[in-house]
Amino acid sequence: MPQLNPNPWFAILVFSWIVFLTIIPTKILNHTTPNEPTPMSEEKHKTESWDWPW
């Protein structure tokens, strides 16, 4: 039964996880968002009460 021979499959598993954990995250993290978030001002917004019509 060739499925029980771990030699080629274990190497494929290890190399694929090395790719997933090293190469792919660095490629994803290099992308920047087109609209960087701007910091909000510290002043509180004035809220008004809502009068319900019923």
C-alpha positions in Angstrom: 0.0 0.0 0.0 1.8 3.1 -1.1 -0.4 5.4 1.0 1.3 4.2 4.1 4.8 5.2 3.0 5.3 8.5 4.7 8.5 9.5 2.9 7.3 11.6 0.0 4.0 12.7 1.6 5.7 14.0 4.8 8.2 16.1 2.8 5.4 17.5 0.7 3.4 18.4 3.9 6.4 20.0 5.5 7.4 22.1 2.4 3.8 23.2 1.8 3.5 24.4 5.4 6.9 26.2 5.1 5.5 28.0 2.0 2.2 28.8 3.8 3.9 30.1 6.9 6.8 32.1 5.3 6.2 33.1 1.8 2.5 33.7 1.5 2.1 35.9 4.7 4.9 38.2 3.6 3.3 38.6 0.1 0.0 39.4 1.7 1.3 41.8 4.3 3.2 43.8 1.6 -0.1 45.0 0.1 -1.3 48.4 1.4 -4.8 49.6 1.6 -5.7 52.3 -0.9 -7.4 54.5 1.8 -5.4 54.7 5.0 -7.6 55.4 8.0 -7.3 58.9 9.4 -7.3 59.4 13.1 -10.5 60.7 14.5 -10.6 64.0 16.4 -10.8 63.8 20.2 -13.8 66.0 20.6 -17.1 64.4 21.3 -19.9 64.6 18.8 -23.0 66.3 19.9 -25.9 64.0 19.8 -29.5 65.2 19.9 -32.4 63.2 21.3 -34.9 61.7 18.9 -38.6 62.6 19.2 -40.6 59.6 18.0 -43.8 60.6 16.2 -46.1 58.2 18.1 
